[in-house]
Amino acid sequence: MSASPTRWGERPREPRLADNRGGPPGASPRQFETLLPVREYDLAATLDSGQVFRWQKVDDSWHGVVGKHFVRLTQTEKGIHAQAAAPVEDWDFLRQFLQTEIDLAAILKTFPDDEPMRCAVASCHGLRLLRQDPWECLASFILSSTKQIVQIRQIVALLCEQFGEPVSHSLSPPKRGEGWGEGIIKPSASSPRPSPPFREEREKNPGGFSFPCPQRIAACTEAELRACKMGFRAPGLLNAARQIADGKLDLEKIRALDYAAARAELMKLHGVGGKIADCVLLFAYGFDAAFPVDVWIERALQELYFPRRRASEQRLRRFAATHFGPHAGYAQQYLFHFIRTKRG
């Protein structure tokens, strides 16, 4: 007798959800909410550390769009409580994006045992690298050139509002039997409750629209893109979108390349240098050897590792390539967030 198929919600440590009434046996139930049981996860540091630009803190939660899902994420003692604006059949998209199932402790053990790294880990403990959609990540970092994070967020928000597809962003309470009260979290004084539709909150959250696909951007004029306040970055974004739309660059094939080849492939694009390529490889493809070097990382390496003498950019890159181990990109993000937020 064959074993029954594993249903969503029956993974180790993951609470079982309500039955899929009316659906085929073993099918995934459609849920408005779930709990991702994860330890050592700092949601705020992860979403606000310069990896991604479409998340905003509203009260005690974070609102954003992953693919075509508008979700609210709330840190709880048991993990991350996720609430969607529309019923979800499979929450794997969110697990992958948030990287909740990686062994963070094992990664941290590979970091060099020196004072700067110990301080960064202690200060930013629970910070994770996200796994983003390659196109959204590439486009966002093309728009990041010489901009501060708050400005990048504004440009990306305008781009999505102008050219993205509308996404339901009303987190109304689901009907009984569709997740609330019969699932993993029951209403109580300490449990997050569904909120009424956003109304005026839409003006202060980044949701409501998906990220525009390459084909949509490729059909734009440079003037239309510049109207989103991206300035000289418009030609680079337009070129990348048209290269992808025309099939000249296949972002999926980059997954099969080694780090050096993948980096070289991305750097063929107009406006994509080593720093942008490394950001995309690290935050979208999971190349942990990628070590983006921007002004904050230069400052961190200079102040923390070369305090008595000025090191050239080439020297800093050689040092980074050998000092931080197989997960150098992870170490880079800890240093970046540490120097930017804790050291000012």
C-alpha positions in Angstrom: 0.0 0.0 0.0 1.5 3.3 -1.1 1.9 6.1 1.4 -0.6 8.9 1.2 0.7 12.0 -0.5 2.3 14.7 1.7 0.0 17.6 2.0 0.9 21.2 2.6 1.2 21.9 6.3 2.7 18.4 7.0 6.3 19.3 6.8 8.4 18.8 10.0 7.6 21.5 12.6 5.0 23.1 10.4 1.4 23.1 11.8 -1.3 21.4 9.8 -3.8 23.7 8.3 -7.6 23.4 7.8 -8.9 20.6 5.5 -9.4 21.4 1.9 -13.1 21.0 1.9 -14.5 20.1 -1.5 -11.0 19.6 -3.1 -9.3 16.4 -4.1 -7.5 14.3 -1.4 -4.0 15.6 -0.7 -4.6 18.9 -2.4 -3.2 22.0 -0.8 -5.8 24.0 1.1 -6.4 27.6 0.1 -5.4 29.9 3.0 -5.3 33.6 3.7 -2.7 33.1 6.4 0.0 30.8 7.7 2.8 30.6 10.2 6.3 30.0 9.1 8.0 28.4 12.1 11.5 29.8 12.1 14.1 30.7 14.8 16.9 33.2 14.5 15.1 35.4 12.0 15.2 39.1 12.2 12.5 40.2 9.8 13.1 43.9 10.2 16.8 43.7 9.6 16.3 41.4 6.6 13.7 43.5 4.8 15.4 46.8 5.7 19.0 46.0 4.9 19.2 47.3 1.3 18.5 43.9 -0.4 15.0 44.8 -1.5 13.1 48.0 -2.0 9.3 47.2 -1.9 8.7 46.6 1.8 7.4 49.1 4.3 6.8 48.9 8.0 3.2 49.6 9.0 2.6 49.4 12.8 4.2 46.1 13.9 4.1 44.4 10.5 5.8 44.6 7.1 3.7 45.0 3.9 5.0 44.1 0.4 4.5 42.2 -2.8 6.1 38.9 -3.7 5.3 38.0 -7.3 1.6 38.7 -7.5 0.9 38.2 -3.8 0.4 41.1 -1.5 1.3 40.0 2.0 1.6 41.3 5.5 4.4 39.7 7.6 4.6 39.9 11.4 7.3 38.6 13.6 6.0 36.4 16.5 7.5 34.3 19.2 6.8 31.2 17.1 8.0 32.5 13.7 6.7 34.7 11.0 3.0 35.1 10.6 2.0 35.8 7.0 -1.3 37.1 5.8 -2.3 37.4 2.1 -4.8 39.6 0.4 -6.0 36.6 -1.6 -6.2 32.9 -0.7 -2.9 31.0 -1.3 -2.7 27.4 -2.3 1.1 26.9 -1.7 3.2 29.1 0.5 6.5 27.8 -0.9 6.9 31.1 -2.8 7.2 32.9 0.5 9.5 30.3 2.1 11.8 30.6 -0.8 11.7 34.4 -0.8 12.4 34.7 2.9 14.8 31.7 3.0 13.3 30.5 6.2 14.5 26.9 5.9 18.3 27.5 5.5 20.7 26.6 8.3 21.7 30.0 9.4 23.9 28.8 12.3 25.9 26.7 9.9 26.5 29.7 7.7 27.6 31.9 10.6 30.1 29.3 11.6 32.0 29.9 8.3 32.6 33.6 9.1 36.0 34.6 10.2 36.5 34.7 14.0 37.6 38.2 14.3 36.4 41.2 16.3 34.6 43.1 13.5 32.7 40.1 12.3 31.7 39.1 15.8 30.4 42.6 16.4 28.4 42.6 13.2 26.9 39.2 13.9 26.0 40.1 17.4 24.4 43.4 16.3 22.5 41.9 13.3 21.8 38.4 14.5 18.9 36.9 12.5 19.6 38.8 9.3 19.0 36.6 6.3 19.7 36.9 2.6 16.5 36.9 0.5 16.0 35.0 -2.7 14.4 37.4 -5.1 13.0 37.2 -8.6 16.1 37.8 -10.9 14.4 40.3 -13.1 13.0 42.4 -10.3 16.4 42.3 -8.5 18.3 43.2 -11.6 16.0 46.1 -12.5 16.0 47.4 -8.9 19.8 47.5 -8.7 20.1 49.1 -12.1 17.9 51.9 -10.6 20.1 52.0 -7.4 23.2 53.5 -9.0 24.3 56.5 -6.9 21.0 56.6 -5.0 20.2 56.2 -1.4 17.9 53.5 -0.3 14.9 55.8 0.3 15.3 57.3 -3.2 15.5 53.8 -4.7 12.3 52.9 -3.0 10.5 55.9 -4.5 11.7 55.2 -8.0 10.7 51.5 -7.8 7.3 52.4 -6.4 6.7 54.8 -9.2 7.8 52.2 -11.8 5.4 49.6 -10.4 2.5 52.1 -10.1 2.9 53.2 -13.8 3.6 49.8 -15.5 2.9 47.0 -13.0 -0.3 44.9 -12.9 -2.8 45.7 -10.1 -2.6 43.4 -7.1 -5.3 43.0 -4.5 -4.0 44.6 -1.4 -7.0 44.6 0.9 -6.4 42.4 3.9 -10.0 41.9 4.8 -11.0 39.1 7.2 -11.6 35.9 5.3 -14.9 34.1 5.6 -15.1 31.5 8.2 -13.8 28.2 6.9 -11.2 29.8 4.7 -8.4 30.0 7.1 -9.2 32.2 10.1 -10.3 30.4 13.3 -9.8 26.9 11.8 -6.1 27.1 10.9 -2.9 27.5 12.8 -3.6 30.7 14.5 -6.7 31.4 16.5 -8.0 34.8 17.5 -6.7 35.9 20.9 -5.4 39.0 22.6 -1.9 38.1 21.6 -2.5 37.0 18.0 -2.4 39.3 15.0 -5.9 39.7 13.6 -7.0 40.5 10.0 -7.4 44.2 9.5 -10.1 45.9 7.4 -9.3 47.2 3.9 -6.5 49.6 3.8 -8.4 52.7 2.7 -6.0 55.6 3.3 -3.2 53.1 4.1 -2.7 52.5 0.4 -1.0 55.8 0.2 1.7 54.8 2.7 2.4 51.2 1.6 4.4 50.0 -1.4 1.7 47.4 -2.5 -1.1 47.4 -5.0 1.0 46.5 -8.0 3.2 43.7 -9.2 6.7 44.5 -10.5 6.4 45.1 -14.3 7.8 42.3 -16.5 10.6 42.9 -19.0 8.2 42.8 -21.9 6.2 45.7 -20.4 9.3 47.8 -19.8 10.7 47.0 -23.2 7.6 48.5 -24.8 8.2 51.9 -23.0 10.0 54.9 -24.3 12.9 56.3 -22.5 10.9 59.4 -21.7 8.2 57.3 -20.0 10.8 55.7 -17.8 12.4 59.0 -16.9 9.0 60.2 -15.8 9.5 57.7 -12.9 12.4 59.9 -11.7 15.1 57.4 -12.6 17.1 60.0 -14.7 20.2 58.6 -16.4 19.4 55.1 -15.3 16.5 54.9 -17.8 18.6 53.8 -20.8 20.2 51.0 -18.7 16.8 49.6 -17.5 15.3 49.9 -21.0 18.3 48.1 -22.6 18.2 45.3 -20.1 14.4 44.8 -20.5 14.8 44.7 -24.3 17.7 42.2 -24.2 15.6 39.9 -22.1 12.4 40.4 -24.1 14.2 39.7 -27.3 15.8 36.5 -25.9 19.3 37.8 -26.1 19.7 37.3 -22.3 18.1 34.4 -20.5 18.1 35.0 -16.8 17.2 31.4 -16.0 20.3 30.1 -17.8 22.5 32.1 -15.4 21.5 29.7 -12.6 23.5 26.9 -14.4 26.7 29.0 -14.7 29.6 29.3 -12.3 30.1 32.5 -10.4 32.6 34.1 -12.8 30.7 33.2 -15.9 27.4 34.4 -14.4 29.0 37.7 -13.4 30.5 38.2 -16.9 27.1 37.5 -18.5 25.3 40.2 -16.4 28.1 42.7 -17.0 27.4 42.6 -20.7 24.4 44.7 -20.1 24.7 48.5 -20.4 24.9 50.1 -17.0 25.6 46.9 -15.1 29.0 46.9 -13.4 30.6 44.5 -11.0 28.7 45.9 -7.9 25.3 45.5 -9.5 26.1 42.1 -11.0 27.3 40.9 -7.6 24.1 42.2 -5.9 21.9 40.3 -8.4 24.0 37.1 -8.1 23.8 37.3 -4.3 20.2 38.3 -3.7 18.5 36.6 -6.6 20.6 33.5 -7.4 22.2 32.6 -4.1 25.8 32.9 -5.3 27.3 33.4 -1.8 30.7 34.0 -3.2 29.5 37.3 -4.6 30.7 40.2 -2.5 29.2 43.6 -3.6 31.5 46.5 -2.8 29.8 49.9 -2.5 30.7 53.0 -0.5 29.4 51.4 2.7 31.3 48.2 2.3 34.5 50.1 1.4 34.0 52.1 4.6 33.4 49.0 6.7 36.5 47.2 5.4 38.6 50.3 5.7 37.5 51.2 9.3 37.2 47.7 10.7 40.1 45.9 9.0 42.5 48.6 7.7 42.2 51.4 10.3 45.8 52.6 10.2 46.4 52.7 6.4 44.3 53.5 3.4 43.8 50.4 1.3 43.1 50.6 -2.4 39.8 49.2 -3.8 41.8 46.4 -5.5 43.4 45.5 -2.2 40.0 45.5 -0.5 38.6 43.2 -3.1 41.5 40.8 -2.8 41.1 40.8 1.0 37.3 40.1 0.7 37.9 37.3 -1.7 40.1 35.4 0.7 39.1 36.4 4.2 35.4 35.8 4.5 35.1 32.2 3.5 32.6 30.3 1.3 29.6 32.5 2.4 31.4 35.8 1.9 28.3 37.5 0.5 26.4 36.7 3.7 29.2 38.2 5.7 29.1 41.2 3.5 25.5 41.8 4.2 26.1 41.7 8.0 28.9 44.2 7.6 26.8 46.4 5.4 23.9 46.6 7.8 26.2 46.9 10.8 28.2 49.9 9.4 25.1 51.6 8.0 22.8 51.3 11.0 24.9 50.6 14.1 28.0 52.6 13.4 26.1 55.4 11.5 
